[in-house]
Amino acid sequence: MSAPKRINLALQGGGAHGAFTWGVLDRILETDTLEIAAITGTSAGALNGAALKAGLVNGGREGAREALRALWEGLGGVGDLRAVGWFRPFLPPLEVAAQISDALMPVSPGNLATQVLSPYDWGPFWQNPMQPVVDRLDMAAVCADAGPKLFVAATNVHSGKVRVFSEAEVTPDAILASACLPTVFRAVEIGDAHYWDGGYSGNPSLYPLYEPSLPDDILIISINPFYRPEVPQSALEIMNRVNEISFNSALLRDLRAVAFVKRLLADGKMTPGTMKDVLVHMISDDALMRGLSARTKMTPTPYLLDTLFQAGRSAADRFLAQHEADIGTRGTLDLVEMFS
């Protein structure tokens, strides 16, 4: 039996939509032909990455699957998300349910509150609702030398620059900072700086994966649609698209840089080995994500989480069937078309 192919994972953030990434990871962990060498994650991607690493360190592939399920059952506030499958035949498709919800309540009380109130307005009564979820992570395993390397991105409030935490720096505060939406959570203080959600500056940051010791292949799990054919017109649609563009801009910047290096190498204008020639892959389901509004990112209902989980598993199935043989040989994300 041949040795497993080593890959790096790049996990986007996007609130409850990160359950799609959970499904992708659950499917990847079922195969022993791939070995995860490193993980870079932002926001929900940071949570997924931390649970994935802790699970791998403590219990291998099955331990990682259990840790990821526990994470999302905690985020959804339910005992066992698998029970949702029993009700599925009686529920409308997720996109239809989301459209009905948006039509009945185009502006949610929660969204309205974030436009009027700051999290600082609550004074001593404010508590970070993510704290109990992060506290349940096994941080000793998250920071262990064993298992894949883990990188977590947050945005420095003062400079606007990305800060990537790694190894022992990946504390509970670093994970909370990576997922800190400023309209919902107070900035997280680490050292002499304050941090907001990493999605503004690196969603996720790819450059930590360029280390020479890491494999060339980077598998991006994308949960924010890059392209929408329609022009948004309603207030909700405009807000949704602004959110997507904002949280994709840093990743597009990184991918454009990768495409530039590849072009220089192909044209003979750069000596091979001067910079890493990474092989980029992507798993996504833009058709599904385009049917969901930004509001669903903040509402981790059991039905939403289970549907996204199943969609992630299906997307990973398709990728493995079509491109597993390409890993280690060539990238499967067409960067030339992406930036043409």
Secondary structure, 3 states (H helix, E strand, C coil): CCCCEEEEEEECCCHHHHHHHHHHHHHHCCCCCEEEEEEEEECHHHHHHHHHHHHHHHHHHHHHHHHHHHHHHHHHCCCCHHHHHHCHHHCCCHHHHHHHHHHHCCCCHHHHHHHHCCHHHHHHHCCCCCHHHHHCCCHHHHCCCCCCEEEEEEEECCCCCEEEEEHHHCCHHHHHHHCCCCCCCCCEEECCEEEEEHHHCCCCCCHHHHCCCCCCEEEEECCCCCCCCCCCCCHHHHHHHHHHHHHHHHHHHHHHHHHHHHHHHHCCCCCCCCCCCCEEEEECCHHHHHCCCHHHHHCCCHHHHHHHHHHHHHHHHHHHHHHHHHCCCCCCCCHHHHCC
